[in-house]
Amino acid sequence: MNNKKGSVIKEIRKIRGISQQRLGVLIGSQSMVSRIENNKTEPTDHTILLLCDALNISFEEYFSAASGKKNNLKTLTTVLSQYYQDNDRQKLNQLTQLLQNDTIKNPSDPFMRHYYLMSLSTLYHLDFLVASIDDQNELIDYFFNISYWQFYDLCLLANVVNMIHVERITPYIFDILKQYATNNMPTASVETVSKILINALETSIIQKKDDFTRYLLDKIKKYKFNTDDFKFQTWLLFWTGVFENNNNKVRHAYSIATYLHQNITLKNFDKFLTITQTPSPFFEDTKKDTPKS
């Protein structure tokens, strides 16, 4: 995304009073440290995680410093999530307009443009709308050029996936799952991938793209994705139940979320059922639950 990563590592290393040789010992290669600091190689998320551990900084602190937008990404995603939970259309409109103005003032700053699109996507999410073709094309062009998915890229996709036609994001989600299966992703990245998958499942169900939903559920099962994350598994159970018209699974998801005190998850379950006018799973059906084939 930028060429500041090496200089950030160098600056933090010097502040910590650690020599390049010592840092090399801690991560396994002094030559790797040298190449990173001189911006001759792009560190993977795994290498960044090793560097963060050695330099005693968090993954997000590193990213914030490298992006030049200290705390902006974390702050923005937190605010967007809160406005969405509160269904605060007015504040979302105001924030989206503010970010759009910042984009106009800083046309060469890709972060500003992405932040605006993330806010716009959250606003669209209130009504399950998709973006214009031009905005979708802009995002797809960016994702197309990613060969290795880093933390920022994952955050961007997680926050805009709901306003893109699901057929267009299929290859990227498959790439991310393959990367998950073959690499030791940092916890922050795995959590973001979880958000991508849950949002993509919701989007495919909203857009009635059964083939994609089935494809995604199969891939998650194949790669045994995040089996220890109860929150993710609860959401997975909920979307599986919704997709299969299986009220038992939906009720089970509600029960687990209630037991684990996942109040925000329960609120989002209710919001989806209300907005989509999906019949409550707690009413007795005269028809037997029948999964989709």
Residue pairs with C-beta under 8 A, 6 or more apart in sequence:
1 67
1 110
1 150
1 152
1 153
2 66
2 67
2 68
3 39
4 65
4 66
4 67
4 68
5 36
5 39
5 42
5 43
5 48
5 66
6 36
6 37
6 38
6 39
6 40
7 37
7 39
8 62
8 65
8 66
9 33
9 36
9 37
9 43
9 51
9 55
10 37
11 65
12 55
12 57
12 62
12 65
13 19
13 20
13 23
13 33
13 37
13 55
16 55
16 56
18 26
18 54
18 55
20 30
20 33
20 34
20 37
21 30
23 30
23 33
23 51
23 54
23 55
24 30
24 31
24 32
24 33
24 34
26 50
26 53
26 54
27 33
27 47
27 50
27 51
27 54
28 50
32 41
32 47
35 41
36 43
36 47
36 51
42 148
43 51
44 148
44 150
44 183
45 150
45 151
45 183
45 185
45 186
45 189
46 183
46 184
46 185
46 186
48 59
48 62
48 151
48 186
49 59
49 184
49 186
51 62
52 58
52 59
52 61
52 62
55 62
59 151
59 186
59 187
59 188
60 73
60 74
60 188
63 73
63 151
63 152
64 70
64 71
64 72
64 73
64 74
67 73
67 111
67 152
68 111
69 111
72 111
72 115
73 115
73 152
73 155
76 115
76 118
76 119
77 118
77 155
77 159
79 95
80 92
80 95
80 118
80 119
80 122
80 159
83 91
83 92
83 95
83 122
84 92
84 122
84 125
84 126
85 264
85 267
85 268
87 126
87 271
89 123
89 126
92 119
92 122
92 123
92 126
93 123
95 119
96 116
96 119
96 120
96 123
99 112
99 115
99 116
99 119
100 116
102 112
102 115
102 116
103 109
103 112
103 113
103 116
106 112
113 138
114 156
117 131
117 135
117 138
117 139
117 160
118 156
118 159
118 160
120 131
120 135
120 163
121 131
121 159
121 160
121 161
121 162
121 163
122 159
124 130
124 131
124 162
124 163
125 162
125 163
127 275
128 162
128 206
128 275
128 276
129 163
130 136
130 163
130 164
130 165
130 207
131 139
131 160
131 163
131 164
135 163
136 163
136 164
136 165
136 168
139 156
139 160
139 164
140 164
140 168
140 169
142 156
143 153
143 157
143 169
143 172
146 153
146 172
146 175
148 179
149 175
149 176
149 179
149 189
151 186
151 188
151 189
151 192
154 176
154 189
154 192
154 193
154 196
155 192
157 169
157 172
157 176
157 196
158 192
158 193
158 195
158 196
158 199
161 169
161 196
161 199
161 200
161 203
162 199
162 202
162 203
162 206
164 203
165 207
166 200
166 203
166 204
166 207
166 209
166 212
167 209
167 212
169 200
170 212
170 215
173 196
173 197
173 200
173 216
173 219
174 219
176 193
176 196
177 193
177 219
177 220
177 223
177 225
179 185
180 190
180 193
180 223
180 225
181 223
185 193
190 226
190 229
191 229
193 225
193 226
194 225
194 226
194 229
194 231
194 232
197 216
197 220
197 225
197 232
198 232
198 235
198 236
198 239
200 216
201 213
201 216
201 217
201 235
201 236
201 239
201 243
202 239
202 272
204 210
204 212
204 213
204 216
205 213
205 239
205 242
205 243
206 276
210 243
210 292
213 239
213 243
214 243
214 292
217 236
217 239
217 240
217 243
219 225
220 236
225 232
226 232
226 233
227 233
230 256
230 260
231 260
231 262
231 265
234 253
234 256
234 257
234 260
234 262
234 265
235 253
235 265
237 249
237 252
237 253
237 256
238 249
238 250
238 253
238 254
238 269
240 246
240 249
241 247
241 248
241 249
241 250
241 251
241 252
241 253
241 281
242 250
242 272
242 278
243 292
244 289
244 290
244 291
244 292
245 289
245 290
245 291
245 292
246 289
246 291
247 281
247 285
247 289
248 289
250 281
251 281
251 282
253 269
254 266
254 269
254 281
254 282
256 262
257 265
257 266
257 269
258 266
272 278
273 280
273 281
279 285
